[in-house]
Amino acid sequence: NKEMQPKAEFFDAVTDSRDAIPMAEVAKVLDMGIGRNKLFEFLRSRKVLQPDNVPYQRYIDSGYFRVVEQRFDRGCGDVGINIKTLVFQKGVDYIRRLIIEEQGA
């Protein structure tokens, strides 16, 4: 149980965000010819995401994104943390509108 506790906590945190999905899923859902990496690049170029792919605070406050921390074992007892950007449905629609605006330009 002790070994599974961090994984269980992470699973609970992600599944608790029922309507927030990872960027790879956003790319699939939108189906606009842009994959995950290009979507990150596009959002960075539009100043929605910072260079580390974390949204600027105003976009989090607008209800478009959620950021979660993922812990992982680096070995030798060291623990690392990854930051994962999740997108709410409102954010998916915002991204869709940005892409349409870009394609129309």
C-alpha positions in Angstrom: 0.0 0.0 0.0 2.8 2.4 0.8 4.4 1.9 -2.6 1.1 2.5 -4.4 0.1 5.6 -2.3 1.8 8.3 -4.5 0.3 6.7 -7.7 -3.1 6.5 -6.0 -2.9 10.2 -5.0 -2.0 11.2 -8.5 -4.7 9.1 -10.0 -7.3 10.7 -7.7 -6.0 14.2 -8.5 -6.3 13.6 -12.3 -9.6 11.8 -12.2 -11.0 14.4 -9.9 -10.5 16.8 -12.8 -13.2 15.1 -14.8 -13.5 17.8 -17.4 -9.7 18.6 -17.7 -7.8 16.7 -20.3 -4.1 16.5 -21.3 -2.8 18.5 -24.4 -2.5 15.3 -26.4 -6.2 14.6 -26.0 -7.0 18.2 -26.9 -5.1 17.8 -30.2 -7.1 14.6 -30.9 -10.5 16.1 -29.9 -9.9 19.2 -32.0 -8.8 17.1 -35.0 -7.6 20.3 -36.8 -4.4 18.9 -38.2 -2.2 19.9 -35.2 -0.5 17.4 -33.0 0.4 17.8 -29.3 3.9 19.2 -29.9 2.7 21.7 -32.6 -0.2 22.7 -30.3 2.3 23.5 -27.5 4.4 25.4 -30.0 1.4 27.3 -31.3 0.2 28.3 -27.8 3.7 29.4 -26.8 3.8 31.6 -29.9 0.4 33.1 -28.9 1.8 33.8 -25.4 -0.8 31.5 -23.8 1.9 29.2 -22.5 5.3 30.0 -21.0 8.5 28.5 -22.5 8.0 25.5 -20.1 4.5 24.9 -21.4 2.9 26.2 -18.2 0.0 28.6 -18.9 0.3 32.2 -17.9 -1.7 32.8 -14.7 -4.4 34.9 -16.4 -5.4 31.8 -18.5 -5.5 29.6 -15.4 -7.6 32.3 -13.7 -9.9 32.4 -16.8 -10.7 28.7 -16.2 -9.0 27.5 -19.4 -6.2 25.4 -17.8 -5.3 23.5 -14.7 -1.7 22.6 -13.7 -1.0 19.5 -11.7 2.3 18.2 -10.3 3.4 14.7 -11.0 5.9 13.1 -8.7 8.3 10.5 -10.0 11.2 8.4 -8.6 14.6 9.3 -10.0 16.2 6.4 -8.2 18.5 6.5 -5.3 15.6 7.8 -3.2 15.4 11.1 -5.1 12.0 12.3 -6.1 11.4 14.6 -9.1 8.4 16.6 -10.0 6.9 17.1 -13.5 4.3 19.8 -14.2 1.4 18.8 -16.4 -0.9 21.2 -18.1 -4.5 20.1 -18.3 -7.2 21.8 -20.4 -10.8 22.4 -19.3 -13.6 22.3 -21.9 -13.7 26.1 -21.8 -10.0 26.0 -22.7 -10.5 23.5 -25.5 -13.0 25.9 -27.1 -10.6 28.9 -26.6 -7.8 26.9 -28.3 -10.2 26.0 -31.2 -11.0 29.6 -31.7 -7.3 30.6 -31.7 -6.5 28.0 -34.3 -9.5 29.1 -36.5 -8.3 32.7 -36.2 -4.8 31.8 -37.2 -6.0 29.7 -40.2 -8.2 32.6 -41.3 -5.3 35.1 -41.2 
